[in-house]
Amino acid sequence: MPLNQRPLIAAAFHAVAQDARYLTRSLRRAPGFAVVVVLTLALGVGATTAVLSIVDHVLLRSLPFRDAGRLVMMLERDEHGTLRVPSYPTVDDWRRDPGVQQAFTGVTFIRGDGVSLTDGDRTEHVTSAFPGPDFFPLLGAQPLLGRTLLADDQRDGAPPVVVLSYAFWMHRFGGDRAVLGTRISLDSLPTTVVGVMPAGVVYPTFAQIWLPLTSYRHRDVLTRRGVHVDSRTLARLRPGVDSARAVALMRTVSTRLAGAYPDEQAHWSAAMFPIRQEILGDVTPMLLTLGAASIAILLLACSNVANLLVARMSSRARELAVRSALGASRVRLMTQLLTESALLALAGGVLGTGVAALAIATARRVLAGRLPRIDELAEDGRVLAVAALASLLTALVCGAWPAVRATRPASGETLRTGAMGSGSVRADARLRRALVTLQFALALILLVGAGLLLQSFRRVVAVPLGFEPQGLVTARVSPPADKYGTPEQARALYDRLLASMRAVPGVNSVALIQHFPLSGASMATPIDVGGGAANDTSANEAYYRTVSDGYLSTMHMSMAAGRWFDAADLQSPGGAFVVNQTLAKRYWPGQSAIGKRITVHRASQARADFGQPLAGVVVGVITDVHDVSQDVAPNPEVYVPFTLEVWPWVTLVARVRGGIATNEALRRAVRSVEPALLAASPASADGFTPAADLLSGGRESRRFMLGLVGLFAGCALVLAAIGMYGVVAYGVAQRTRELGVRKALGATDAMIAALVVRESMTLAAVGVAIGCAGAWGGARLIRGLLFDTGPGDPVPYLVTIGLLATVALIATYLPARRAIRLDPTIAMRGD
């Protein structure tokens, strides 16, 4: 460093240190001011840092795969826009086609299914992916421990091996690095752990473990071109090939396949989506909305702090004027004031970083498994950089304008009285009023957004489920395939299980279904209704439900027409089906569905008779059940007796009287029939889950969104109230002489109060008007997050306007009371 620069740098550090000491002495005389400023900044910086950190980790950071932008998920689309996963034979045709090879470096098929992990008398259901040999090379991710699946692992007769996901490794093995070489029992087959993938490296998103595709126990099903379920197809675009060219090349392949397999491929062509779109799902609008809300909170905090600084610097007018008269330059005074703002912002930023760390830890715990990539969330250097940047911008935004205003050349009046000139007073008053107007506008936007989300949530919750979840408990039961592999063996087991459960004190009724509503699992079957089919042939599918006879009463469901299954239907199954209202209205609009003949197809891929047609008559129409969630329309469903197609695993449903039938009693009843029957799951370590918990979990994303926006809106309301109080109180103090003169001339207390209230309500009204326009535009942007609620729904607007008006009146009460109690003689003398 040149010697001539050292004195300048030393002088600069000395000036900053001197300003810091002066600020410390100054704030000791006004601790309330410092506390309010620091807490306000901590709130704004903390909220913004936490939310933007979530947005950064989930939306902005690249996926942990090599050149992830070239990875795509392959689907099929018909002329109506309906999407489906391609079958294994179709993917195999794509993989071998020269045109496809020009577009992609590789295409691979991944089958999804569940396996049972048995450890002594403990059984755990594990969601598994069965990828082809090209999967891990295409994915481009290296293992954390060991290796991935190799081509040699895919050959027939190869030793069984498994690769674990990071989350499953931590959950099941506690992060033990000696796990490599461990043999675990998967579907009663000893399997060697050969690798562990790093945190965040999960594809498909449901995978807890990866097993070779050739080890899939129902491989014969994969040879059927009509199987379009429980799978993913991954491809990697070649360098220099964009998605448009790839689609054009795939179109030729689709045309050839349509000619070769008209029954299956005639109306379908290949479609592709970035893998990022699949992994992130539909969380982007929610996170962007939260990001905008957090920035609004930061703006509110900045405007409030700026308001406080303007008032404080106005009260220091005489001090600054004296220092200017004694020779302090304007640059020196501005440097001191900006240093004060920066130090306050630094303190707020440090505290805000702590707030952000707490919020991030809470989000990671609450949103685990509900928000993609949330497990990777941590407070790292990027988070600290966001907090530091927010603090710096806050210091500049909040401190610059007040510093410029306060250091203008002083007048003689300022030196004598300590008050700024009337022009400066009016300019500062206008600035503070503008800031309060901005606060009310932002508060209204956030409150209306929270109101619309609350209205939407209330309407979602009010949608009838179609069954009563309270008092229901569910558990998936997975019979060991080596003991109960045939339908006859499984049926005998289920009959014994139902009898054992009914004997438990406190159990009112018990039933079986293969996929419980709200579980996220389903199975579709092609349906033929003869001449009554809709014109859209791609839509001729229904969700396939195999149920026991007690399912209707156990679920507290009701019949819309006809009857439920009777004993004869279960003893000699084959001729009776029950459909839901959605299916009946789709295929027989304006007619009775009772007595109509339909044909469905067996849907259990684990059975040798998979895909075979089942013809029968509709004997009943059941009320719709919201299978996915209350904000998703019911799907067409067809119910068949479980004795007609005995599923290899089922969900046990029991209605219990509260507190009488304990989980332990239920577990004993199940294990008395078969010790290895009850499987643990991520939702329940002991195998049983209250149905109400599944319902609550389905609402979690809406509840999280509502809670966070509501919290921001509440903070905005408090900040707006503080800002209004400060402006009105300062205005009353500045107008002390005027108010004294008015009282001396005969103004009544009511007239003085009306004068003060009129000012606050004018500011609130302007802010509300601006905020309504902003809320309307913002509500249109979050339309996709709303259910049965439009952006112009009047109730949230009216409630918010009334609330803000009330807050403005409350914030005005103390200043108005002070103005009323002014003694005219003292007020005029004090000036």
Residue pairs with C-beta under 8 A, 6 or more apart in sequence:
1 9
15 332
15 335
16 339
19 335
19 336
19 339
19 340
20 339
20 343
22 336
23 339
23 340
23 343
26 340
27 33
27 34
30 312
33 308
33 312
34 344
36 308
36 722
37 305
37 308
37 309
37 344
37 348
38 344
38 347
38 348
38 351
39 348
39 351
40 301
40 304
40 305
40 308
40 348
40 719
40 722
41 301
41 305
41 344
41 345
41 347
41 348
41 349
41 351
41 352
41 391
41 394
42 348
42 349
42 351
42 352
42 354
42 355
43 297
43 301
43 352
43 355
43 715
44 297
44 298
44 299
44 300
44 301
44 302
44 348
44 352
44 390
44 394
45 298
45 301
45 348
45 349
45 352
45 353
45 355
45 356
45 387
45 390
45 391
45 394
46 351
46 352
46 353
46 354
46 355
46 356
46 359
47 294
47 297
47 298
47 355
47 356
47 359
47 712
47 715
48 294
48 295
48 297
48 298
48 386
48 390
49 352
49 353
49 355
49 356
49 383
49 386
49 387
49 390
50 294
50 355
50 356
50 359
50 360
50 363
51 290
51 291
51 293
51 294
51 708
52 291
52 294
52 386
53 356
53 360
53 377
53 379
53 382
53 383
53 386
54 287
54 290
54 360
54 363
54 371
54 374
54 377
55 287
55 288
55 290
55 291
56 382
56 386
57 373
57 374
57 376
57 377
58 280
58 283
58 287
58 371
58 372
58 373
58 374
58 377
59 280
59 284
59 287
59 288
61 373
61 376
62 68
62 69
63 71
63 275
63 276
63 279
64 141
64 198
64 200
64 201
65 71
65 139
65 140
65 141
65 201
65 203
65 275
66 139
66 140
66 141
67 140
67 236
68 140
68 275
68 276
69 274
69 276
70 236
70 237
70 239
71 138
71 139
71 140
71 234
71 235
71 236
71 237
71 274
71 275
72 234
72 235
72 236
72 237
72 243
72 246
72 272
72 273
72 274
72 275
73 232
73 233
73 234
73 235
73 272
73 273
73 274
73 275
73 277
73 278
74 86
74 91
74 94
74 107
74 233
74 234
74 235
74 270
74 271
74 272
75 83
75 84
75 85
75 86
75 233
75 270
75 271
75 272
75 273
76 83
76 84
76 85
76 86
76 90
76 228
76 268
76 269
76 270
76 271
77 83
77 268
77 269
77 270
77 271
78 267
78 268
78 269
78 538
79 267
80 536
80 538
80 539
82 538
82 539
83 271
84 228
84 268
85 228
85 229
85 230
85 231
85 232
85 233
86 94
86 228
86 231
86 233
86 270
87 222
87 224
87 225
87 226
87 227
87 228
87 264
88 109
88 111
88 222
88 223
88 227
88 231
89 222
89 223
89 224
89 225
90 225
90 257
90 265
91 107
91 108
91 109
91 233
92 109
93 253
93 257
94 100
94 107
94 233
94 250
94 253
94 270
95 106
95 107
95 108
97 253
99 249
99 250
99 252
99 253
100 107
100 249
100 250
100 253
102 238
102 241
102 249
103 237
103 238
103 241
103 245
103 246
103 249
103 250
104 235
104 236
104 237
104 238
104 241
104 246
105 138
105 236
105 237
105 238
106 134
106 137
106 138
106 235
106 236
107 134
107 233
107 234
107 235
108 131
108 132
108 133
108 134
108 135
108 138
108 233
108 234
108 235
109 131
109 132
109 213
109 231
109 232
109 233
110 129
110 130
110 131
110 132
110 135
110 203
110 204
110 213
110 231
110 232
110 233
110 234
111 129
111 130
111 131
111 213
111 216
111 222
111 230
111 231
112 127
112 128
112 129
112 130
112 204
112 206
112 207
112 230
112 231
112 232
113 128
113 130
113 216
113 218
113 230
114 125
114 126
114 127
114 128
114 478
114 649
115 125
115 126
115 128
115 186
115 187
115 209
115 211
116 123
116 124
116 125
116 126
116 186
116 187
116 188
116 478
116 480
116 676
116 679
117 123
117 124
117 125
117 126
117 172
117 184
117 185
117 186
118 124
118 185
118 188
118 480
118 676
119 184
119 185
121 671
121 675
121 676
122 680
123 478
123 676
123 677
123 678
123 679
123 680
124 172
124 679
124 680
124 681
125 476
125 478
125 679
125 680
125 681
126 168
126 186
126 208
126 209
127 206
127 207
127 208
127 209
128 186
128 207
128 208
128 209
128 210
128 211
129 203
129 204
129 206
129 207
129 209
129 210
129 211
129 232
130 210
130 211
130 212
130 213
130 215
130 216
131 149
131 210
131 212
131 213
132 154
132 213
133 149
133 150
133 151
133 154
133 212
133 213
135 149
135 210
135 234
136 148
136 149
138 234
138 235
138 236
139 201
139 203
139 234
140 236
141 197
141 198
141 201
142 198
143 163
143 195
143 196
143 197
143 198
144 166
144 196
144 197
144 198
144 199
145 177
145 179
145 180
145 195
145 196
146 163
146 180
146 193
146 194
146 195
146 196
147 163
147 194
147 195
148 163
148 195
148 197
148 210
149 161
149 163
149 194
149 195
149 210
149 211
149 212
152 158
153 161
153 194
153 212
154 212
154 213
154 214
155 214
156 214
158 212
158 214
159 192
160 186
160 189
160 190
160 191
160 192
160 211
160 215
161 191
161 192
161 193
161 194
161 211
161 212
162 184
162 186
162 191
162 192
162 193
162 194
162 209
162 210
162 211
163 193
163 194
163 195
163 196
163 197
163 209
163 210
164 172
164 173
164 179
164 193
164 195
164 196
164 197
164 208
164 209
165 196
165 197
165 201
165 202
165 207
165 208
165 209
165 210
166 196
166 197
166 198
166 199
166 200
166 201
166 202
167 199
167 202
167 208
167 375
168 208
168 209
169 175
169 179
169 196
173 179
173 182
179 193
179 196
180 193
180 194
180 195
180 196
181 192
181 193
181 194
182 192
182 193
183 190
183 191
183 192
183 193
184 190
184 191
184 193
185 191
186 209
186 211
187 217
187 481
188 480
188 481
188 482
191 211
197 210
199 375
199 376
200 373
200 375
200 376
203 232
203 234
203 275
203 279
204 232
205 278
205 279
205 372
213 219
216 222
217 481
217 606
218 605
218 606
221 227
221 605
221 610
224 610
224 611
225 261
225 264
225 265
226 264
226 526
226 611
227 605
227 611
229 523
229 524
229 605
234 275
235 272
237 243
237 246
243 272
246 272
247 270
247 271
247 272
250 269
250 270
250 272
251 269
251 270
253 270
254 265
254 268
254 269
254 270
255 269
257 265
258 265
258 266
258 267
258 268
258 269
267 537
267 538
279 372
279 373
280 372
280 373
281 372
282 784
283 371
283 372
283 701
285 781
285 782
285 784
285 785
286 701
286 705
286 785
289 449
289 705
289 709
289 781
289 782
289 785
290 705
290 708
290 709
292 778
293 446
293 449
293 708
293 709
293 712
294 712
296 442
296 445
296 446
296 712
296 716
297 446
297 712
297 715
297 716
298 390
298 394
299 438
299 442
300 439
300 442
300 443
300 715
300 716
300 719
300 720
301 394
301 719
302 394
302 397
302 398
303 435
303 436
303 438
303 439
303 723
304 435
304 439
304 719
304 722
304 723
305 344
305 394
305 398
306 397
306 398
306 401
306 402
306 435
307 432
307 435
307 436
307 723
307 726
307 727
308 726
309 341
309 398
309 399
309 402
310 401
310 402
310 405
310 428
310 431
310 432
310 435
311 432
311 726
311 730
312 402
313 320
313 337
313 402
313 403
313 405
313 406
314 406
314 420
314 425
314 428
314 730
316 406
317 406
317 410
317 414
317 418
317 419
317 420
317 424
318 414
318 415
318 417
318 418
318 419
320 333
320 406
320 407
320 410
321 410
321 411
321 414
321 415
321 418
322 415
323 333
324 330
324 333
324 407
324 409
324 410
325 410
325 415
330 407
330 409
333 403
333 406
333 407
334 403
334 404
334 407
337 399
337 402
337 403
337 406
337 407
338 395
338 396
338 399
338 400
338 403
340 399
341 395
341 396
341 398
341 399
341 400
341 402
341 403
342 392
342 395
342 399
344 395
345 391
345 392
345 394
345 395
345 398
345 399
346 391
346 395
348 391
348 394
349 387
349 388
349 390
349 391
349 394
352 387
352 390
352 391
353 379
353 383
353 384
353 387
356 379
356 383
356 387
357 379
360 377
360 378
360 379
360 383
363 371
363 374
363 377
364 374
364 375
364 377
364 378
366 704
367 374
367 700
367 704
368 374
368 375
369 682
370 697
370 700
370 701
370 704
371 701
401 431
405 424
405 427
405 428
405 431
408 424
411 421
413 419
413 421
414 420
414 421
419 425
420 428
425 734
429 730
429 731
429 734
432 726
432 727
432 730
433 727
433 763
435 723
435 727
436 720
436 723
436 724
436 727
436 763
436 767
437 763
437 766
437 767
437 770
438 767
439 716
439 719
439 720
439 723
439 724
439 767
440 720
440 724
440 763
440 764
440 766
440 767
440 768
440 771
440 804
440 808
441 767
441 768
441 770
441 771
441 774
442 716
442 720
442 771
442 774
443 713
443 716
443 717
443 719
443 720
443 767
443 771
443 804
444 767
444 768
444 771
444 772
444 774
444 775
444 800
444 801
444 804
445 771
445 774
445 775
445 778
446 709
446 712
446 713
446 716
447 713
447 716
447 717
447 796
447 800
447 803
447 804
448 771
448 772
448 775
448 778
448 779
448 796
448 797
448 800
449 709
449 713
449 775
449 778
449 779
449 782
450 706
450 709
450 710
450 712
450 713
450 796
451 795
451 796
451 797
451 799
451 800
452 779
452 782
452 786
452 789
452 791
452 793
452 796
453 702
453 705
453 706
453 709
453 710
453 782
453 785
453 786
454 706
454 710
454 796
455 786
455 789
455 793
455 795
455 796
456 702
456 785
456 786
456 787
456 788
456 789
457 699
457 702
457 703
457 706
457 787
459 787
459 788
459 789
460 629
460 630
460 631
460 699
460 702
460 787
460 788
461 630
461 699
463 626
463 630
463 631
464 626
465 517
465 625
465 626
465 630
465 695
466 517
466 557
466 623
466 624
466 625
466 626
466 634
467 517
467 555
467 556
467 557
467 625
468 555
468 556
469 690
469 691
469 692
469 694
469 695
470 691
470 692
471 508
471 655
471 656
471 657
471 658
472 554
472 555
472 653
472 654
472 655
472 656
472 690
472 691
472 692
473 653
473 654
473 656
473 663
473 666
473 688
473 689
473 690
473 691
474 516
474 519
474 651
474 652
474 653
474 654
474 688
474 689
474 690
474 691
474 694
475 651
475 652
475 666
475 670
475 678
475 684
475 687
475 688
475 689
476 649
476 650
476 651
476 652
476 679
476 681
476 687
477 497
477 649
477 650
477 651
477 652
477 670
477 677
477 678
477 679
478 649
478 677
478 679
479 489
479 490
479 493
479 648
479 649
479 674
479 677
480 674
480 676
481 648
483 489
483 674
484 490
484 493
484 648
485 648
487 607
487 645
487 646
488 646
490 646
490 647
490 648
491 642
491 643
491 646
493 673
493 674
493 677
494 512
494 548
494 642
494 646
494 650
496 673
497 652
497 670
497 673
497 674
497 677
498 510
498 511
498 512
498 548
498 550
500 669
500 670
500 672
500 673
501 507
501 510
501 652
501 654
501 666
501 669
501 670
502 509
502 510
503 669
504 654
504 661
504 665
504 666
504 669
505 660
505 661
505 665
506 656
506 657
506 659
506 660
506 661
506 665
507 654
507 655
507 656
507 661
507 666
508 554
508 655
508 656
508 657
509 550
509 553
509 554
509 654
509 655
510 550
510 554
510 652
510 653
510 654
510 655
511 547
511 548
511 549
511 550
511 551
511 553
511 554
511 555
511 653
511 654
512 546
512 547
512 548
512 551
512 642
512 650
512 651
512 652
512 653
513 545
513 546
513 547
513 548
513 551
513 642
513 650
513 651
513 653
514 523
514 545
514 546
514 604
514 642
514 647
514 649
514 650
514 651
515 521
515 522
515 523
515 543
515 545
515 651
516 651
516 653
516 691
516 694
517 625
517 626
517 627
518 626
518 627
518 628
518 629
518 691
518 694
518 695
518 697
518 698
519 651
519 694
520 628
522 543
522 627
522 635
523 543
523 544
523 603
523 604
524 541
524 542
524 543
524 544
524 603
525 541
525 542
525 543
525 544
525 600
525 601
525 602
525 603
525 638
526 540
526 541
526 600
526 601
527 540
527 541
527 542
527 583
527 598
527 599
527 600
527 636
527 638
528 540
528 598
528 599
528 600
528 613
529 540
529 587
529 588
529 596
529 597
529 598
529 599
530 597
530 598
532 587
532 588
532 596
533 540
533 587
534 540
534 586
534 587
539 586
541 636
542 579
542 583
542 600
542 635
542 636
542 637
542 638
543 627
543 635
543 636
543 637
543 638
544 600
544 603
544 637
544 638
544 640
545 637
545 638
545 639
545 640
546 604
546 639
546 640
546 641
546 642
546 644
546 645
546 646
546 647
546 650
547 565
547 639
547 640
547 641
547 642
548 570
548 641
548 642
549 564
549 565
549 566
549 567
549 569
549 570
549 641
551 557
551 639
551 653
552 559
552 564
552 622
554 653
554 654
554 655
555 653
556 655
557 622
557 623
557 625
558 622
558 623
559 620
559 621
559 622
559 623
560 581
560 584
560 621
560 622
560 623
561 584
561 592
561 593
561 594
561 620
561 621
562 578
562 593
562 594
562 618
562 619
562 620
562 621
563 619
563 620
564 578
564 620
564 622
565 576
565 578
565 619
565 620
565 639
565 641
569 575
569 576
569 619
569 641
570 641
570 642
570 643
571 643
573 640
573 641
573 643
573 644
574 614
574 616
574 644
575 616
575 617
576 616
576 617
576 619
576 641
577 598
577 600
577 616
577 617
577 618
577 619
577 638
577 639
577 640
578 618
578 619
578 620
578 621
578 622
578 638
578 639
579 593
579 598
579 618
579 620
579 621
579 622
579 636
579 637
579 638
579 639
580 621
580 622
580 623
580 624
580 625
580 634
580 636
580 637
580 638
580 639
581 621
581 622
581 623
581 624
581 634
582 624
582 633
582 634
582 635
582 636
582 637
583 593
583 636
583 637
583 638
584 593
584 618
584 621
586 636
587 593
587 596
588 596
593 618
593 621
594 618
594 619
594 620
594 621
595 617
595 618
596 617
596 618
597 615
597 616
597 617
597 618
598 615
598 616
598 617
598 618
598 638
599 613
599 614
599 615
599 616
600 613
600 614
600 638
600 640
601 611
601 612
601 613
601 614
602 609
602 610
602 611
602 612
602 613
602 614
602 645
603 610
603 645
604 610
604 645
604 647
604 648
606 647
606 648
607 645
607 648
614 640
614 644
614 645
616 640
622 637
622 639
624 634
625 634
625 637
626 632
626 634
627 634
627 635
627 637
628 635
628 698
629 698
629 699
630 698
630 699
631 702
631 787
642 650
652 670
653 691
654 661
654 666
656 666
663 686
663 688
666 688
667 678
667 686
667 687
667 688
670 677
670 678
670 687
671 677
671 678
678 686
678 687
679 687
680 686
680 687
681 687
681 689
683 689
683 693
683 694
683 697
705 785
717 803
717 804
717 807
720 767
720 804
720 807
721 807
721 808
721 810
721 811
722 811
724 760
724 763
724 764
724 807
724 808
724 811
724 812
725 811
725 812
725 814
725 815
727 760
727 763
728 756
728 759
728 760
728 811
728 812
728 815
728 816
729 814
729 815
729 818
731 756
731 759
731 815
732 739
732 756
732 815
732 816
732 818
732 819
736 822
736 827
736 830
736 831
737 827
737 828
737 830
737 831
739 752
739 755
739 819
739 822
739 827
740 822
740 823
740 824
740 825
740 826
740 827
740 828
740 831
741 824
741 827
741 828
742 751
742 752
742 755
743 752
743 822
743 824
743 827
744 824
744 825
744 828
749 820
752 816
752 819
752 820
752 822
753 816
753 819
753 820
755 819
756 812
756 815
756 816
756 819
757 809
757 812
757 816
760 808
760 809
760 811
760 812
761 805
761 808
761 809
761 812
763 808
764 804
764 805
764 808
767 804
768 801
768 804
768 805
772 797
772 801
775 797
775 800
776 791
776 792
779 786
779 791
779 792
780 791
783 790
783 791
